[in-house]
Amino acid sequence: MHRIKIISGHLSECRSAGSSSLEDVVVVHGRRTAIGKAKRGAFKVTTPDELLSAVMTAVLTDVGLSPDKLGDVCVGNVLQPGAGALMARVAQFLSGFPETVPTYTVNRQCSSGLQALFNIAGAIRSRSIDLGLACGVESMSLREVGDPGDLSSRMTAVDKARDCIIPMGITSENVAERFGVSREKQDAFALSSQQKAARAQSTGLFRQEIVPVTVRCVDEQGNEREAVVSEDDGIRAGTTLAGLSKLRPAFKPDGSSTAGNASQLSDGAAAVLIGRRSAVEALGLPVLGVLRASAVVGVPPDVMGIGPAFAIPAALEQAGLTVADIDVFEINEAFASQVVYCVEKLGIPLEKVNPNGGAIALGHPLGCTGARQVVTLLNELRRRGRRAYGVVSMCIGTGMGAAAVFEYPGPQEPNQDHVTD
């Protein structure tokens, strides 16, 4: 582990946490769709360009910003051909964005939505652009994780290369076995995720971040109708510890990772508007958060789930903060095994982790998740009504971890009303 290196994400111009500069990269606003269960949920026949268009349109409409003000759009996507390059450009035009606004896509597996934000932030910091839209989208109903593509036959002779194609579920089992994360701990964490998400949904905490999407449905009689999707459909409010304990291991006969303590396959999209503080203030836009640090690290591919345990300290060091300084950690729940390990290794109080549930309950649309986490985090910090810090982090297939530190500056007097709900 001592040889792990940060491979991207340094914010060389980042000011210390708590200070303010006109050069800060700030988050203006973000929205997401509801998250649908892949193959069975509300978005099972909805194309990703439609999901993406819904959030792209909503974010700019909410703050009254013309799309021609955007310097670039970056979209995280994993499963679409070419990482969704065609799909993203189509979504842009479905959203009414002019052809003069450029668009591209990025694929860093489960961190793609967050990587999109890092990329736009980098363009802002280099002064290539003033404002940009960072998005993530995935349809796991219409596209599946499958063929790894064209790889060298020499891969089998190189251990780390060969480990890159280990199924994700087996990497979860490796983490559980290597670091002693029991089935009981995994199930208890999964139950907590479901309970927190159910409570957040029932009390309306997600309403402000979710964009209602009109979809086409076909009933059992073959009749077509329209429906509006505005709630996550993967949350299982009736989950019990007894029920979780009865589930069979999903990846190996004597394993501990199950369908109940792993993330769900899902569909969804999210978009986050970010900009240089000087440009944002000149346009009279609100500041929802400040990007204080980011990091991406490499870890062994066969235990890829430990990524956040190394990415989070790297990002905190850049920000000049400690675990104790952070109010909320949004850590993607790819598997309970790896989240439990990371939380315990870093000494994070459980009450600070995913206070409104995570991917075990909400779902994990691969390319969308990182952007979705940013939206959820900053809305949660805003609800707390005071200056606060939050972290977004996730593990990444093939052995990486990513993390970002955000500051919520506290309630704003003049510009907060600029955002319409």
C-alpha positions as CSV (number, residue, x, y, z in Angstrom):
1,M,0.0,0.0,0.0
2,H,2.9,2.3,0.6
3,R,3.5,2.4,-3.2
4,I,0.0,3.7,-4.0
5,K,0.3,7.0,-5.8
6,I,-2.2,9.7,-6.5
7,I,-2.6,9.6,-10.3
8,S,-4.8,12.6,-10.8
9,G,-7.0,15.2,-9.2
10,H,-4.4,17.6,-7.7
11,L,-5.9,21.1,-7.4
12,S,-2.6,23.0,-7.5
13,E,-4.4,26.4,-7.2
14,C,-6.8,25.3,-4.5
15,R,-7.0,27.8,-1.6
16,S,-7.2,26.4,1.9
17,A,-10.6,25.3,3.1
18,G,-12.6,28.1,4.5
19,S,-10.9,30.9,2.5
20,S,-12.6,32.6,-0.4
21,S,-11.2,33.6,-3.7
22,L,-12.7,34.8,-7.0
23,E,-10.7,32.0,-8.6
24,D,-12.6,29.3,-6.6
25,V,-14.3,26.6,-8.5
26,V,-17.9,26.7,-7.2
27,V,-21.0,24.6,-7.6
28,V,-24.0,26.6,-8.6
29,H,-26.7,24.0,-8.7
30,G,-27.4,20.3,-9.4
31,R,-30.3,18.0,-10.1
32,R,-30.8,14.3,-10.7
33,T,-33.5,12.0,-11.9
34,A,-35.0,9.4,-9.7
35,I,-33.1,6.2,-9.8
36,G,-34.9,3.2,-11.4
37,K,-34.3,-0.5,-11.0
38,A,-32.6,-1.9,-14.1
39,K,-34.8,-4.1,-16.3
40,R,-37.7,-3.8,-13.9
41,G,-38.0,-0.2,-12.9
42,A,-39.5,3.0,-14.1
43,F,-36.8,3.7,-16.7
44,K,-36.4,0.2,-18.1
45,V,-37.3,1.4,-21.6
46,T,-36.1,5.1,-21.3
47,T,-33.0,5.9,-23.4
48,P,-30.1,7.5,-21.6
49,D,-30.2,10.6,-23.8
50,E,-33.7,11.3,-22.5
51,L,-32.6,10.9,-18.9
52,L,-29.6,13.2,-19.5
53,S,-31.6,15.8,-21.3
54,A,-34.1,16.0,-18.4
55,V,-31.4,17.0,-15.9
56,M,-29.4,19.2,-18.3
57,T,-32.5,21.2,-19.0
58,A,-33.7,21.4,-15.4
59,V,-30.4,22.7,-14.0
60,L,-30.2,25.6,-16.3
61,T,-33.9,26.4,-16.1
62,D,-33.8,26.4,-12.3
63,V,-31.1,29.2,-12.3
64,G,-32.3,31.0,-15.4
65,L,-29.1,30.5,-17.3
66,S,-28.9,30.5,-21.1
67,P,-27.1,27.4,-22.3
68,D,-24.9,29.5,-24.6
69,K,-23.1,30.7,-21.4
70,L,-21.6,27.2,-21.0
71,G,-18.0,26.7,-22.0
72,D,-18.2,22.9,-22.1
73,V,-20.3,19.9,-21.1
74,C,-18.7,16.7,-19.8
75,V,-20.7,13.6,-19.3
76,G,-19.7,10.5,-17.4
77,N,-20.9,7.2,-18.9
78,V,-19.7,3.6,-18.8
79,L,-21.8,1.3,-20.8
80,Q,-22.8,3.2,-24.0
81,P,-20.6,2.7,-27.1
82,G,-17.8,5.2,-27.1
83,A,-18.6,6.0,-23.4
84,G,-21.8,7.7,-24.8
85,A,-20.1,10.3,-27.0
86,L,-23.0,10.2,-29.6
87,M,-25.6,9.9,-26.9
88,A,-24.3,13.0,-25.0
89,R,-24.3,15.2,-28.1
90,V,-27.9,14.0,-28.9
91,A,-29.0,14.8,-25.3
92,Q,-27.5,18.3,-25.7
93,F,-29.7,19.0,-28.7
94,L,-32.7,17.5,-27.1
95,S,-32.2,20.0,-24.3
96,G,-32.1,22.9,-26.7
97,F,-28.4,23.7,-26.3
98,P,-26.9,25.4,-29.3
99,E,-24.3,23.6,-31.5
100,T,-21.7,26.1,-30.4
101,V,-21.6,24.5,-26.9
102,P,-19.1,21.6,-27.0
103,T,-19.8,18.2,-25.4
104,Y,-17.6,15.2,-24.6
105,T,-17.8,12.1,-22.4
106,V,-15.5,10.4,-19.9
107,N,-15.3,6.9,-18.6
108,R,-13.5,6.2,-15.3
109,Q,-15.9,3.4,-14.4
110,C,-17.9,4.0,-11.2
111,S,-16.4,7.5,-10.7
112,S,-17.3,8.7,-14.2
113,G,-19.8,11.3,-12.9
114,L,-17.4,12.7,-10.4
115,Q,-14.6,12.6,-13.0
116,A,-16.7,14.7,-15.3
117,L,-16.8,17.3,-12.5
118,F,-13.1,17.1,-12.1
119,N,-12.6,17.6,-15.8
120,I,-14.8,20.7,-15.9
121,A,-13.1,22.1,-12.8
122,G,-9.8,21.6,-14.5
123,A,-10.9,23.5,-17.5
124,I,-12.1,26.3,-15.3
125,R,-8.9,26.4,-13.3
126,S,-6.8,26.5,-16.5
127,R,-9.0,29.4,-17.7
128,S,-10.2,27.6,-20.8
129,I,-13.8,28.2,-19.7
130,D,-15.7,30.1,-17.0
131,L,-18.8,27.8,-16.7
132,G,-19.5,24.2,-17.4
133,L,-21.9,21.4,-16.9
134,A,-20.7,18.1,-15.4
135,C,-23.1,15.2,-15.8
136,G,-23.4,11.5,-15.4
137,V,-25.9,9.0,-16.9
138,E,-26.4,5.3,-17.2
139,S,-29.0,2.9,-18.5
140,M,-28.2,-0.5,-17.1
141,S,-31.5,-1.7,-18.5
142,L,-30.6,-1.1,-22.1
143,R,-26.8,-1.9,-21.8
144,E,-25.1,-4.5,-19.7
145,V,-21.6,-5.0,-18.2
146,G,-20.2,-7.8,-20.4
147,D,-17.5,-8.4,-22.9
148,P,-14.3,-6.7,-21.7
149,G,-13.2,-6.0,-25.2
150,D,-10.0,-6.7,-27.1
151,L,-7.2,-7.5,-24.7
152,S,-3.7,-9.0,-25.1
153,S,-3.1,-12.7,-24.5
154,R,-0.2,-11.6,-22.4
155,M,-2.6,-10.3,-19.8
156,T,-2.9,-13.8,-18.2
157,A,0.9,-13.8,-17.5
158,V,0.8,-10.5,-15.5
159,D,-0.9,-10.8,-12.1
160,K,-2.2,-7.2,-11.8
161,A,-3.4,-7.2,-15.4
162,R,-5.2,-10.4,-14.9
163,D,-6.8,-9.1,-11.7
164,C,-8.4,-6.3,-13.7
165,I,-11.0,-8.8,-15.1
166,I,-11.9,-10.3,-11.7
167,P,-15.7,-9.9,-11.3
168,M,-16.7,-7.1,-9.0
169,G,-18.5,-9.4,-6.7
170,I,-15.4,-11.5,-6.2
171,T,-13.4,-8.4,-5.3
172,S,-16.0,-7.7,-2.6
173,E,-15.5,-11.2,-1.3
174,N,-11.7,-10.6,-1.3
175,V,-12.1,-7.5,0.8
176,A,-14.4,-9.3,3.3
177,E,-12.0,-12.2,3.6
178,R,-8.7,-10.3,3.6
179,F,-9.9,-7.6,6.1
180,G,-12.3,-9.6,8.3
181,V,-15.6,-7.9,7.4
182,S,-18.2,-10.3,8.6
183,R,-21.6,-11.1,7.0
184,E,-23.3,-9.7,10.1
185,K,-21.5,-6.3,9.7
186,Q,-22.4,-6.2,6.0
187,D,-26.0,-7.0,6.6
188,A,-26.3,-4.4,9.4
189,F,-24.8,-1.7,7.2
190,A,-27.2,-2.7,4.4
191,L,-30.2,-2.5,6.7
192,S,-29.1,1.0,7.9
193,S,-28.8,2.2,4.3
194,Q,-32.4,1.0,3.5
195,Q,-33.8,2.5,6.7
196,K,-32.1,5.9,6.1
197,A,-33.2,6.0,2.4
198,A,-36.7,5.1,3.3
199,R,-36.9,7.8,5.9
200,A,-35.4,10.4,3.5
201,Q,-38.0,9.4,0.9
202,S,-41.0,9.4,3.2
203,T,-40.1,12.9,4.6
204,G,-39.5,14.4,1.2
205,L,-35.8,15.1,1.5
206,F,-35.1,14.0,-2.1
207,R,-37.8,16.1,-3.7
208,Q,-35.6,19.2,-4.2
209,E,-32.9,17.2,-6.0
210,I,-35.1,15.0,-8.2
211,V,-36.3,16.1,-11.7
212,P,-39.7,14.5,-12.5
213,V,-39.3,12.6,-15.9
214,T,-42.2,11.7,-18.1
215,V,-41.8,8.2,-19.5
216,R,-43.7,5.9,-21.8
217,C,-45.1,2.7,-20.2
218,V,-46.8,-0.4,-21.6
219,D,-49.1,-2.2,-19.3
220,E,-49.8,-6.0,-19.2
221,Q,-52.5,-5.6,-21.8
222,G,-50.1,-3.9,-24.2
223,N,-51.6,-0.4,-23.8
224,E,-49.2,2.5,-23.9
225,R,-49.5,5.3,-21.4
226,E,-47.4,8.1,-19.9
227,A,-46.2,8.3,-16.3
228,V,-44.2,10.8,-14.4
229,V,-41.3,9.3,-12.4
230,S,-40.3,11.3,-9.4
231,E,-39.2,8.8,-6.8
232,D,-36.4,6.3,-6.5
233,D,-37.9,2.8,-6.9
234,G,-35.2,0.6,-5.4
235,I,-35.7,1.6,-1.8
236,R,-37.1,-1.3,0.2
237,A,-38.7,0.2,3.3
238,G,-39.7,-3.2,4.7
239,T,-36.1,-4.6,4.9
240,T,-35.3,-6.5,8.0
241,L,-32.1,-8.0,9.4
242,A,-33.8,-11.3,9.5
243,G,-34.7,-11.1,5.8
244,L,-31.2,-10.0,4.8
245,S,-29.6,-12.9,6.8
246,K,-31.7,-15.4,4.8
247,L,-30.3,-14.3,1.4
248,R,-27.8,-16.6,-0.3
249,P,-24.3,-15.5,-1.2
250,A,-24.4,-14.0,-4.8
251,F,-20.9,-14.6,-6.0
252,K,-19.5,-17.7,-4.3
253,P,-21.1,-20.5,-2.3
254,D,-19.3,-19.7,0.9
255,G,-19.3,-16.0,0.4
256,S,-20.8,-13.1,2.4
257,S,-21.9,-10.6,-0.4
258,T,-25.5,-10.9,-1.3
259,A,-28.2,-9.2,-3.4
260,G,-29.2,-7.5,-0.1
261,N,-25.8,-6.0,0.9
262,A,-24.6,-5.0,-2.5
263,S,-25.6,-2.1,-4.8
264,Q,-28.5,-2.4,-7.2
265,L,-28.2,-2.2,-11.0
266,S,-29.9,1.0,-11.9
267,D,-30.8,3.7,-14.4
268,G,-30.5,7.4,-13.8
269,A,-28.8,10.7,-14.6
270,A,-27.5,13.8,-12.8
271,A,-26.1,17.2,-13.8
272,V,-24.1,19.8,-11.8
273,L,-23.4,23.3,-12.9
274,I,-20.0,24.7,-11.9
275,G,-18.0,27.8,-12.6
276,R,-15.3,30.2,-11.5
277,R,-16.6,32.2,-8.6
278,S,-15.9,35.5,-10.4
279,A,-18.1,34.5,-13.4
280,V,-20.8,33.0,-11.2
281,E,-21.1,36.2,-9.1
282,A,-21.0,38.4,-12.2
283,L,-24.1,36.5,-13.5
284,G,-25.9,36.8,-10.1
285,L,-25.9,33.0,-9.7
286,P,-25.9,31.3,-6.3
287,V,-23.0,29.4,-4.7
288,L,-24.2,26.0,-3.4
289,G,-20.7,24.7,-2.7
290,V,-17.0,25.1,-3.2
291,L,-14.7,22.4,-4.6
292,R,-11.9,22.3,-2.1
293,A,-9.9,19.3,-3.2
294,S,-9.9,16.2,-5.4
295,A,-7.9,13.0,-5.7
296,V,-7.8,9.8,-7.6
297,V,-5.6,6.9,-6.4
298,G,-4.6,3.5,-7.5
299,V,-5.1,0.3,-5.4
300,P,-4.7,-3.4,-6.1
301,P,-7.4,-4.5,-8.6
302,D,-8.4,-7.6,-6.7
303,V,-9.5,-5.5,-3.7
304,M,-10.6,-2.5,-5.7
305,G,-13.3,-1.7,-3.1
306,I,-10.7,-0.3,-0.7
307,G,-10.1,2.7,-2.9
308,P,-12.0,5.3,-0.8
309,A,-9.8,4.4,2.2
310,F,-6.8,5.9,0.3
311,A,-8.5,8.5,-1.9
312,I,-10.3,10.2,1.0
313,P,-7.1,10.9,3.0
314,A,-5.4,12.2,-0.1
315,A,-8.2,14.7,-0.8
316,L,-8.4,15.7,2.9
317,E,-4.7,16.4,2.9
318,Q,-5.0,18.7,-0.1
319,A,-7.8,20.6,1.6
320,G,-6.0,20.9,4.9
321,L,-8.7,19.0,6.7
322,T,-9.1,15.9,8.8
323,V,-11.8,13.2,9.1
324,A,-13.1,15.0,12.2
325,D,-13.6,18.2,10.2
326,I,-16.1,16.6,7.8
327,D,-19.8,16.7,8.5
328,V,-21.0,14.3,5.8
329,F,-19.3,11.5,3.9
330,E,-21.1,10.3,0.7
331,I,-19.3,7.0,0.0
332,N,-20.7,4.9,-2.8
333,E,-22.0,1.6,-1.5
334,A,-20.8,-0.7,-4.2
335,F,-20.7,-3.4,-1.6
336,A,-21.3,-3.3,2.1
337,S,-18.0,-5.1,2.6
338,Q,-15.9,-2.4,1.1
339,V,-17.7,0.5,2.7
340,V,-17.5,-1.0,6.1
341,Y,-13.8,-1.6,5.7
342,C,-13.2,2.0,4.5
343,V,-15.3,3.5,7.3
344,E,-13.5,1.5,9.9
345,K,-10.0,2.1,8.6
346,L,-10.5,5.8,8.5
347,G,-12.4,6.0,11.8
348,I,-15.4,7.7,10.3
349,P,-18.4,7.9,12.7
350,L,-21.2,5.9,11.1
351,E,-23.7,8.7,11.7
352,K,-21.7,10.8,9.2
353,V,-21.9,8.2,6.4
354,N,-24.6,8.4,3.8
355,P,-27.2,10.0,6.1
356,N,-29.9,9.5,3.5
357,G,-28.9,6.1,2.4
358,G,-26.6,5.0,-0.4
359,A,-26.4,2.7,-3.4
360,I,-27.5,-0.4,-1.6
361,A,-30.9,1.3,-1.2
362,L,-31.0,3.9,-3.9
363,G,-29.1,2.0,-6.7
364,H,-25.9,2.6,-8.6
365,P,-26.3,3.7,-12.2
366,L,-22.5,3.5,-13.0
367,G,-21.8,6.7,-14.9
368,C,-24.4,8.7,-12.9
369,T,-23.4,7.9,-9.4
370,G,-20.6,10.4,-8.8
371,A,-22.7,13.4,-10.0
372,R,-25.7,12.1,-8.1
373,Q,-23.6,12.0,-4.9
374,V,-22.5,15.6,-5.3
375,V,-26.2,16.7,-5.7
376,T,-27.3,14.7,-2.7
377,L,-24.3,15.8,-0.5
378,L,-24.7,19.6,-1.2
379,N,-28.5,19.5,-0.6
380,E,-27.9,17.7,2.7
381,L,-25.3,20.2,3.8
382,R,-27.6,23.1,2.8
383,R,-30.4,21.6,4.9
384,R,-28.2,21.9,7.9
385,G,-28.2,25.6,7.6
386,R,-24.6,26.4,8.4
387,R,-21.1,26.3,6.9
388,A,-20.1,22.7,6.6
389,Y,-17.8,20.3,4.8
390,G,-18.6,17.1,2.9
391,V,-16.8,14.4,1.0
392,V,-17.9,12.4,-2.0
393,S,-16.0,9.1,-2.7
394,M,-16.2,5.8,-4.4
395,C,-14.2,2.7,-5.4
396,I,-13.4,2.1,-9.1
397,G,-13.3,-1.1,-11.0
398,T,-9.7,-2.3,-12.0
399,G,-8.4,-0.8,-8.7
400,M,-8.8,2.9,-8.0
401,G,-10.5,5.2,-5.7
402,A,-11.7,8.8,-6.1
403,A,-12.7,11.5,-3.6
404,A,-13.6,15.2,-3.5
405,V,-14.0,17.6,-0.7
406,F,-16.7,20.3,-0.9
407,E,-17.5,23.2,1.4
408,Y,-21.0,24.5,1.8
409,P,-20.5,28.2,2.6
410,G,-23.7,28.7,4.6
411,P,-26.9,30.4,3.8
412,Q,-26.7,33.2,1.3
413,E,-28.8,36.4,1.4
414,P,-29.3,37.7,-2.1
415,N,-28.7,34.8,-4.6
416,Q,-30.3,31.8,-2.9
417,D,-33.7,32.8,-4.2
418,H,-32.3,32.7,-7.8
419,V,-32.9,28.9,-7.8
420,T,-36.5,27.9,-8.4
421,D,-37.7,24.6,-7.0
